[in-house]
Amino acid sequence: MRIQFSLSCQKGTIIPINYQSEISQWIFTVLSNAGAELSSWIQQRGFDLSSRNYKLFTFSPLAIYPYEMDQVKQEFKLLGNQVKLNISIYLDPAFEQQIVHLFRQVPLPLGTLEGRPAQFEVKHWQIMPHPVFKETMQFKAVSPISITTVEEIKTTNPYLLPDNENYDISFFSHTVRRFKAAKQYKSLSALKLLDPAFPMHYRLLGQAKSRLIHLKPNAENITQLRGFAYEFEVSMPVPVIEFCYYAGFGEFPHLGFGFVELK
């Protein structure tokens, strides 16, 4: 499911340019308040909200306008009283209304206002329509997609450029790994999704732009991540494409990477 939120704030609120950690923390906090039925559904798939290992979600960058940006301090000063945010979660549609209710109850703590912690309240929301998924589709990465090499020996710079000749290998390796986790590690063959006559295919469209995101202290000890914003075409089994659309493409979607829109 995808929800577009309008979040209200006070004019003059200052937020950091790198705000992904705060939004990720907020989503985890909201989901931890899930009721017994939703928690059970998640646990049946091998995940646990309390340990925060349910990472099948992603989110868009904040839509902020108008604002002033301080490059030295690396922060935005909001000149309006509203921002928009899209949150995408791989979840049974039956829980859509419950998820909306949960988010309405918990403000997003982000930034400061006159030196005090600021909060953003959910004022409006919209559950976005479900696209018609096909085996071959074109997407635009709204937030950067991060793909690292699948080689056992990691280099100091493991991030692959989208035009790297080995990019598709890592792209699909990470995709299948996450999809199998969501399906309780059932093989694609067992799920009847593997057809040798229909190989998975990736194609870069245009040029990719590099993005380096700095993160606040977190349980994974990740201080920064690099991804790339680009447009691409991908061919995969329809359930896998649908999974990536909602859970995010690439690695670290739960930290604000891999959110795409239809091209």
C-alpha positions, 0 to 999 in steps of 0.5 A, spaced: 500 500 500 501 507 498 499 513 502 500 520 501 500 524 507 500 532 508 503 533 515 502 540 518 508 544 521 509 551 524 512 556 519 520 557 521 521 550 523 528 548 521 529 541 519 536 537 517 537 536 509 539 529 511 532 527 515 531 520 512 533 517 519 528 521 523 522 518 518 525 511 518 524 511 526 517 514 526 515 509 521 518 503 526 515 507 532 508 507 528 508 500 526 510 498 533 503 500 535 500 495 531 494 491 533 494 483 534 491 481 528 496 486 524 502 483 528 500 476 527 500 477 520 507 480 520 510 474 525 507 469 520 512 471 515 518 471 519 518 478 522 517 481 528 516 489 529 519 489 536 526 487 534 524 492 528 526 487 522 520 488 518 523 492 513 519 491 507 517 499 506 520 505 503 518 512 503 519 518 498 523 525 499 519 530 503 515 535 498 517 542 501 515 548 498 517 554 500 523 553 503 530 557 505 536 552 504 543 553 508 548 549 505 553 551 511 549 548 516 546 543 512 538 545 513 532 547 511 528 553 514 520 551 512 517 558 509 510 554 509 506 550 514 505 543 510 510 538 507 508 532 503 510 525 504 509 518 501 510 512 505 510 505 501 509 498 505 508 491 502 502 489 506 496 485 505 491 491 503 486 488 508 490 492 513 490 499 509 485 503 514 488 500 520 495 503 518 492 510 516 489 510 523 496 508 526 499 514 523 494 519 525 495 517 532 503 519 532 506 525 530 513 525 526 518 528 531 523 532 526 527 538 526 527 544 531 522 551 532 526 556 535 531 551 539 525 547 541 524 540 538 518 540 532 513 536 530 509 534 524 502 532 525 498 528 520 492 532 517 490 529 510 492 523 507 490 519 501 491 511 499 494 511 492 491 507 487 494 500 486 497 500 479 496 495 474 503 491 474 506 487 468 512 483 467 516 489 463 515 496 466 519 502 466 520 506 473 523 513 475 527 512 482 524 518 486 529 516 492 536 513 490 537 506 489 542 503 493 546 497 490 552 494 492 556 488 489 554 481 491 562 479 491 564 476 498 570 481 499 567 488 500 571 493 497 572 500 500 567 503 495 562 497 494 556 501 491 555 499 483 553 505 478 547 503 474 551 503 468 556 497 471 556 491 467 555 487 473 549 491 476 544 487 473 547 481 477 547 485 484 540 488 482 536 481 481 540 478 487 538 483 492 531 483 489 530 475 490 533 475 497 528 480 499 522 477 496 524 470 498 524 473 505 518 476 505 515 469 502 518 465 508 524 463 504 520 459 499 524 459 492 521 462 486 521 455 483 516 453 488 512 459 487 512 457 480 515 464 478 521 461 475 520 461 467 527 460 463 523 462 457 522 469 461 529 471 464 529 477 468 532 483 465 534 490 467 535 496 462 538 503 464 534 509 461 538 516 461 543 518 466 544 516 473 545 522 478 549 520 485 546 521 492 550 521 498 545 520 504 548 521 511 544 518 517 543 519 524 546 513 529 542 507 528 542 499 530 545 497 524 551 502 525 550 505 518 553 512 517 552 514 510 549 510 504 550 512 496 545 511 491 543 513 484 537 516 482 535 514 475 530 511 470 530 504 468 526 498 465 525 492 468 522 485 466 521 480 472 515 476 474 509 480 476 509 478 483 516 480 484 515 487 480 509 489 485 513 487 491 519 492 489 514 497 488 511 497 495 517 494 499 522 498 495 528 497 490 535 495 491 538 495 499 536 499 505 529 501 503 527 502 510 532 508 510 529 512 505 532 508 498 528 505 493 522 509 492 520 509 485 514 512 481 511 509 474 515 513 468 
